[in-house]
Amino acid sequence: MRVLVMASGSYGDINPFLAIGREMKRRGHDVLFFASAYFASAAREAGLPFVPVGPVEAYEVVIRNPDLVRPGKGFKLVAGATMEYLPEAHRLLEERVQPGQTILIGSTLAFATRLVQERRGVPTVTAHLAPSIFRSAYVSPRMTESGIFERFPPALKRMAWRVVDALIVDPVFCREFNRYRTELGLRPVKRMFHDWIHQADLTLGLFPAWFASPQPDWPAGVHLTDFPLYDQAGTNGLAADVQDFLESGAPPVVFTTGTATTTETRFFSESAEACVLANKRGMLLTPFAEQVPDRLPPTVRRFDHVPFSQLLPRVGAVVHHGGIGTSSQALAAGVAQLLRPMAFDQFDNAWRLETLGVARSLTPKRYRAHAVAAALDELMSSQSVQASCRLAAERLAGRQGVSRTCDIILEKAARQSI
C-alpha cells in the first residue's frame, strides 16, 4: 500500500510519526513523509522519502517568537502557521494519492489529511499523541496552570467547552479553515476540536490507558496503543563528550525546555544556579546556545542534543516542560521528573505525571534556583517517587507502541473498516 504520513509540530511531535513511517516501510509499504522542510534531515535519517511543506524559515519564525510559550498567544501563533500552509499541504497530499491503494496517517494538526479524506474518500487515520485532545465532562484534561476547570461539575464543563469553542477556538482556527473549505466545495465546520478533529476513519491515542483512562464521553471507536518511544537514537551510542561527562561524576540532572523554544534564557540560568545550590551536576540540553549563560559552573555543561532513550536511564532526574515525548521517555527510563509546564498539552501531561507519583511541578513564575534545588532534593530522595518511577518503567518495558499502532492501522485496512 501507499502510506502518506503527515505530521506538524516540533521534534517531539514529528518523531513518533517518523517511527510509524519507518515501521510501515519495514513491512514493505510505499511510505512518503510530509512535514516542514525543517525536518528534512530527520526524515532522511529515518530512511523515509520526504516531501517538504513550507520552508525552513517559516518554522524558525514560529519557534523564535517568544509568544510561542504563552498559552493564548501561542495558540494563535500555531493556528496562523497551520492555516498558512494548509493549501500547500493539501495539494501535495492529493497529488500523491493512488486511488484504492492509499492510507493517510496524520497528527492532530495535520488537517490536510482529513480534507483529502472528505474530498477523495481516502482511508484516513488521525493519531493523537497526548490525551489533552480528548475533552470530557468527567475527568477533564487540565488546560490551564490553575487547574480550576476540571473541578467544575459535568454540566458546567459541557457549557464551558461550548463557550471556549465559540469565543476562542473557532474564531482562531475556523475562520480561515472554513474559507478554504468553501473553495474546495466542502461544508463549513463548527467546534472543530470537539467533533471534526475525531472524525477520521480511525482515531488513535498514542498513549496507554494507565496514563489516561478513556472516559464515557470520549469519541466512539478511539483506540489506545502505547507511547511511540522513538528519538532518532543512532547505532553508535552516545557522543564522546556526553559519555565523558556522564562518567566523570555522579548521575547528573538533565534540563530541557524542548526543541522548539529559543527564548528561555531565565530557565537555563536558574537551572545552572540550582545545580550549585543542590550540589548536583547538570546537563543543559538545547541546540540554541544563545539561551544559555556564557559562563557556567564547572559541574554544568550544555549539549545540543542527546537521544533520551540512551541518556535518561543514566541520569538522576530530568527537568522539562511537560511535552509528551520527553515525559514518555522519562517514564520508560524510570527517572524522576520536575516539570515547568508553559502551554498547550503540557499542563495536562504534568498533572497526569504528578498523579502517577513520578513528578513534581513548578509554575514558570516559581521556577527560581532555590525552589528548583529544593524540589530536586525532595524528588531524588523520595522513596515513594523512586518506587513509582520503577513501576512506570516496568509497565513500559518491552512495549512496542509503534508496532502495535501499525498493527491496528493495517488490521483495520485489511477488514476494510477504513
Residue pairs with C-beta under 8 A, 6 or more apart in sequence:
1 29
1 30
1 101
1 102
1 103
1 413
2 29
2 30
2 31
2 32
2 96
2 97
2 98
2 101
2 102
2 103
3 21
3 24
3 29
3 30
3 31
3 32
3 102
3 103
3 105
4 31
4 32
4 34
4 93
4 96
4 97
4 102
4 103
4 104
4 105
4 113
5 17
5 20
5 21
5 24
5 31
5 32
5 33
5 34
5 48
5 105
5 106
6 17
6 33
6 34
6 35
6 53
6 89
6 93
6 104
6 105
6 106
6 107
6 110
6 112
6 113
7 13
7 14
7 16
7 17
7 18
7 33
7 34
7 35
7 106
7 107
7 110
8 35
8 36
8 82
8 107
8 108
8 109
8 110
9 107
9 109
9 260
10 63
10 258
10 259
10 260
10 323
11 39
11 42
11 259
11 260
11 325
12 129
12 258
12 259
12 260
12 323
12 324
12 325
12 326
13 107
13 129
13 325
14 35
14 39
14 42
15 42
15 228
15 230
15 231
15 232
15 325
16 127
16 129
16 206
16 228
16 230
16 325
16 402
17 33
17 35
17 105
17 107
17 127
18 33
18 42
18 43
18 46
18 48
18 230
18 232
19 46
19 228
19 230
19 402
20 105
20 127
20 228
20 402
20 405
20 406
21 31
21 33
21 46
21 48
21 105
22 46
22 47
22 48
22 230
22 402
23 402
23 403
23 405
23 406
24 31
24 406
25 31
25 47
25 48
27 406
27 410
31 48
31 49
32 48
32 49
32 50
32 51
32 96
33 43
33 46
33 48
33 49
33 50
33 51
34 50
34 51
34 52
34 53
34 89
34 92
34 93
34 110
35 43
35 50
35 52
35 53
36 52
36 53
36 54
36 56
36 58
36 59
37 52
37 53
37 54
37 55
37 56
37 59
38 56
38 59
38 60
39 50
40 50
40 52
42 232
43 49
43 50
44 50
45 232
46 232
51 92
51 96
53 85
53 88
53 89
53 92
54 84
54 85
54 88
54 89
58 81
58 84
58 85
59 81
62 68
62 77
62 78
62 81
62 260
63 260
63 261
63 262
64 262
64 263
65 77
66 263
67 73
67 74
67 76
67 77
68 74
68 77
68 78
68 260
68 261
68 343
69 257
69 261
69 263
69 264
69 342
69 343
70 342
70 343
71 144
71 145
71 342
71 343
71 344
72 168
74 343
74 344
75 168
75 172
75 343
75 344
76 172
78 109
78 344
79 172
79 173
82 109
82 111
82 173
83 173
83 176
83 177
83 180
86 111
86 112
86 115
86 176
86 177
86 180
87 180
89 110
89 111
89 112
90 112
90 115
90 116
90 184
92 112
93 104
93 112
93 113
93 116
94 116
94 119
94 120
96 102
97 116
97 120
97 122
99 120
102 122
102 123
103 122
103 123
103 124
103 125
103 409
103 413
103 418
104 113
104 116
104 117
104 122
104 123
104 124
104 125
105 113
105 124
105 125
105 127
105 409
106 112
106 113
106 114
106 124
106 125
106 126
106 127
106 200
107 126
107 127
107 128
107 129
108 126
108 128
108 129
108 133
108 197
110 126
111 177
113 124
113 126
113 200
114 124
114 126
114 196
114 199
114 200
115 181
115 184
115 186
116 122
116 124
117 123
117 124
117 200
117 201
118 186
119 184
119 185
119 186
123 201
123 202
123 413
123 418
124 200
124 201
124 202
124 418
125 200
125 201
125 202
125 203
125 204
125 409
125 418
126 197
126 198
126 200
126 202
126 203
126 204
127 203
127 204
127 205
127 206
127 405
128 134
128 203
128 204
128 205
128 206
129 206
129 207
129 228
129 324
129 325
129 345
130 207
130 324
130 345
130 348
130 349
131 141
131 205
131 207
131 211
131 212
131 348
131 352
132 141
132 142
132 143
132 344
132 345
132 347
132 348
132 349
133 141
133 193
133 197
133 345
134 141
134 205
134 212
134 214
134 215
134 218
134 219
134 222
135 141
135 161
135 193
135 194
135 217
136 157
136 215
136 216
136 217
136 218
137 154
137 155
137 157
137 158
137 161
137 217
138 154
138 215
138 216
138 217
139 150
139 213
139 215
140 149
140 150
140 152
140 157
141 150
141 345
141 348
142 149
142 150
142 347
142 348
142 350
142 351
143 149
143 347
143 348
144 347
145 341
145 347
145 363
147 347
147 351
149 157
149 160
150 157
152 160
161 194
162 191
165 190
165 191
165 193
165 194
169 191
169 192
169 193
170 190
170 191
170 192
173 192
173 193
174 188
174 189
174 190
174 192
177 189
177 192
178 188
178 189
181 187
181 188
181 189
182 188
189 195
189 196
198 219
198 222
201 412
201 417
201 418
202 221
202 223
202 408
202 409
202 412
202 417
202 418
203 219
203 221
203 222
203 223
204 222
204 223
204 224
204 225
204 405
204 408
204 409
205 212
205 222
205 223
205 224
205 225
206 225
206 226
206 227
206 228
206 401
206 405
207 224
207 225
207 226
207 227
207 324
207 328
208 224
208 225
208 226
208 227
208 395
208 396
208 399
209 224
210 395
211 227
211 331
211 352
211 356
212 352
214 222
214 224
223 408
225 401
225 404
225 405
225 408
226 396
226 399
226 400
226 401
226 404
226 405
227 324
227 328
227 331
227 332
227 396
227 399
227 401
228 401
228 402
228 405
229 309
229 328
229 329
229 332
229 396
229 399
229 401
229 402
230 402
231 307
231 308
231 309
231 325
231 329
232 307
233 307
233 309
233 310
234 307
237 243
237 310
238 246
238 306
238 307
238 310
238 311
239 303
239 306
241 303
242 303
242 306
242 311
245 252
245 281
245 283
245 301
245 303
246 252
246 311
246 314
249 281
249 299
250 280
250 281
250 316
251 281
251 314
251 315
251 316
252 280
252 281
252 282
252 283
252 315
252 316
253 275
253 278
253 280
253 281
253 282
253 283
253 315
253 316
253 317
253 318
253 319
253 376
254 282
254 283
254 285
254 311
254 312
254 315
254 317
254 318
254 319
254 320
255 267
255 268
255 271
255 282
255 283
255 284
255 285
255 318
255 319
255 320
256 284
256 285
256 286
256 318
256 319
256 320
256 321
256 326
257 264
257 267
257 268
257 286
257 291
257 320
257 321
257 340
257 342
258 320
258 321
258 323
258 326
259 287
259 305
261 286
261 288
261 291
261 321
262 288
262 290
262 291
263 291
264 286
264 291
265 290
265 291
265 292
265 293
266 367
267 291
267 340
267 367
268 284
268 286
268 291
268 292
268 293
269 293
270 367
270 368
270 369
270 372
271 282
271 284
271 319
271 369
271 372
272 282
272 284
272 292
272 293
272 296
272 297
272 300
273 369
274 280
274 282
274 369
274 370
274 372
274 373
274 376
275 281
275 282
275 297
275 299
275 300
275 373
276 297
276 299
276 300
276 369
277 369
277 370
277 373
278 372
278 373
278 374
278 376
278 377
280 299
280 316
280 376
281 299
281 300
282 297
282 299
282 300
282 301
283 300
283 301
283 302
283 303
283 306
283 311
283 315
284 292
284 296
284 300
284 301
284 302
284 303
285 302
285 303
285 304
285 305
285 306
286 292
286 302
286 304
287 304
287 305
289 302
292 302
296 302
308 325
308 326
308 329
308 330
308 333
309 329
309 332
309 333
312 318
312 329
312 330
312 332
312 333
312 335
313 333
313 334
313 335
315 333
315 335
316 335
316 336
316 380
317 335
317 336
317 337
317 338
317 376
317 379
317 380
318 326
318 330
318 335
318 336
318 337
318 338
319 337
319 338
319 339
319 340
319 372
319 376
320 326
320 327
320 330
320 337
320 338
320 339
320 340
321 339
321 340
321 341
321 342
321 346
322 339
322 340
322 341
322 342
322 345
322 346
322 347
322 349
322 350
322 353
322 361
323 345
323 346
323 349
324 345
324 349
327 337
327 349
327 353
328 396
330 337
330 358
331 353
331 356
331 358
331 389
331 392
331 393
331 395
331 396
332 392
332 393
332 396
332 397
333 393
334 389
334 390
334 392
334 393
334 394
335 389
336 358
336 359
336 379
336 380
336 382
336 385
336 386
336 389
337 353
337 358
337 359
337 360
337 379
338 359
338 360
338 361
338 362
338 372
338 375
338 376
338 379
339 346
339 349
339 350
339 353
339 354
339 359
339 360
339 361
339 362
340 361
340 362
340 363
340 364
340 367
341 347
341 349
341 350
341 361
342 364
350 359
350 361
351 361
353 359
354 360
354 361
356 388
356 392
357 384
357 385
357 387
357 388
358 385
358 388
358 389
358 392
359 379
360 375
360 378
360 379
362 371
362 372
362 375
379 385
409 418
412 418
